[in-house]
Amino acid sequence: MFVNEGAAGNQVAIRHTEISRNRALGAGAVAGGVYSGANNVLVLGDVKITKNGSAEPPGGVYNAGTVTAVGKALIVDNSPTNCVGSPNPVPTCFG
């Protein structure tokens, strides 16, 4: 799991990476794959985020800031959802 949290304004890029088979467990836990906190910026470039899970949606990518996709960003097969339930949209993510 990757977490981009802390002081507002953090900027992080994840490139050429696979984030897979992680779990966020416990009441209210979200985003077994990637968690990007409020007012933070996350760039996804040529990444695969798959088969992650959490107790609450989304299981794949949680975005409370800004996420940008550059190149391919495959976000699939996460449970209970890929990105639905995230406060802000995640590009290239459906369901």
N, C-alpha and C positions, 0 to 999 in steps of 0.2 A: 504494500500500500504506500502511496505517496501523499504527503500532507503539505499544503502550502498555506500556512496559518501564521499568525503572529501580528506584527505591526502592519497596519494598513499600508498598501502601496508596494508590497512584495511583488517582484517580477521573476517568474521562473519559466524556463523552457525545458520541455521533455522531448528529446529527439531520438529516433532510431531505437526505440525501446518497446519491450512487451511487458505489460503489467497484468499478471494472470494468477488465478487461484488464491486470492487473498480473501480474508474474512474480517468483517467488523462485527463483533458480537456484543450482546448486552442490550438492555432496554434503550431505545432511541438511537442506536448506532446506525450510521449511514456510511455509504461509500467505502466498500472494501477495496475498491480500485484507486480512485484519486479524489482527494478532498481539497478544494480551493476555497479559502475563507473570504469573508467580506472585504471588499475593496482591494483584493489582490488580483494580479494578472497572471494568467497561465497560458503558455503557447504549447500546443501539441503538434509535433511535426514527425510524420511517418511513425506513428505509434499504433500499437494494438492493445486494447484494454478489453479483456475477455475473461469470463468464468470467475468473476469476483462476486462476492455476496455480502449482504448486511442484514441486520434485523429489520430495518426500515428502509423504504425507497429513498434514494436510488442506491443500487448496489454497485454500479459502475463508476459514474462520475458525479460528484456533488459540486455545484458551482454557485457560490454566493458573491462572486466578483465578476471577472471577465475572462472568458476562455476564447482563444483564437486557434483555428486549425490551419496548419500550413502543410501542404503535401497531403499524404494519406493519414487519416485518423479513423481507424476501425474500432468501433465501440459496440460489441455484440455479446450475447450469451451471458449477461450479468443478471443476478437475481437479487431482489425481486423485480427490479427494472434496470435498464441501462442508464437512463438519465431522468426519467419522469419522476417528479418529486423534488427536483433541484429548484431553488428559487429563481435562478437565471438560466437561460438557454445554453446548451452546449452544441456548438456547430458539429455537423455530421453525425449527431447522435439521435436515434429514434427509439422510442419505447422505453 
